[in-house]
Amino acid sequence: METFFADRRDAGKRLAERLSAYRGVKNVIVLALPRGGVPVAFEIAKALDAPLDLMLVRKLGVPDDEELAMGAVALGGACVFNRSVIKNIGIPRPLIEDVIAAERKELSRRNEAYRGNRLPPDLKDRTVILVDDGMATGADMRAAVKAVKKQAPARVIVAVPVGSGEACESLQKLADEVVCLQIPPLFFGVGGAYEDFSQTSDEEVKALIEESQELSHHHLPSAHNTLT
C-alpha cells in the first residue's frame, strides 16, 4: 500500500482542508478516538477553531489474536460486534463477556487518566466530528458513532485520513457524513499509510488536549452525568 502521510499531524492538516466548511460553524466539536486519533484531531480542531475532546473506545480483540477485532466498546456502554468474525472463529459468549469487561475497565482507567474529574462534553444538538488515524474494520468508529447518537447530536461526521472500502461503506450507513482522504484498493492496515506511525503515548494525549483547550476560545458545556 502506498504511503500517503508523513505522520498523524500531517494527516490531520490535510484532513482539516477537506473539513474547512465547518470552520466558524456554531456548536461544532471535534472528538478524537485515543490514542492515535488525537494528533490528527488536534490539527483539525486548531484549523476549524473548534473545541477538542475525546471519544473513548476500545477494540474487542479476539483472544490469542488481539489485533483481530471481534467488535468494539465505547465509554457509556455502546457496543458493536463483527458477527462474521465471532461466528467464523466460534467465540463463546462467556469469553466475549470477559473481553468486554476487561476493555470497559481499561476505558475507565483511560477516562480518569485523560480527564481526571472533568466531565465529558454535552453533545446534544451539536455537530460532532469524530476523528481517528484510520479505519480497518471500522468497529471502533461504529461504537463511537453509536455512543454519540445516544446524546442526540444535530449531526455526526466521521473523518479519517485513510480507511478500507468496507469500513467506509459501513460508516456511511450510520453517520451523516464520512470524510476519508484515501481508500486504497488494496488495504493492508492503517499503519502502511504513514511514514511515521509510532505509538501515541498517554502523555502526548493529555498534552495535546490541554494545548487545544488553551488555544480554543470556546467553553465546553459538560454532560450532566459522568459516562460509565
Protein Blocks (a to p, Z undefined) as FASTA:
>chain_A
ZZfbfblmlmmmmmmmmmmmmgoiahiacddddfklmmmmmmmmmmnopacddddddddd
dehilmbccbdcdehiiacddfklmmmnopafklmmmmmmmmmmmmmmmmmmmnomaccd
dfehiacddddfbdfklmmmmmmmmmmmmnopabdcdddfbdcfklmmmmmmmmmbdcdf
bacfbdgbjklmpfblcdcdfklmmmmmmmmmmmpccdcdddfbdcZZ
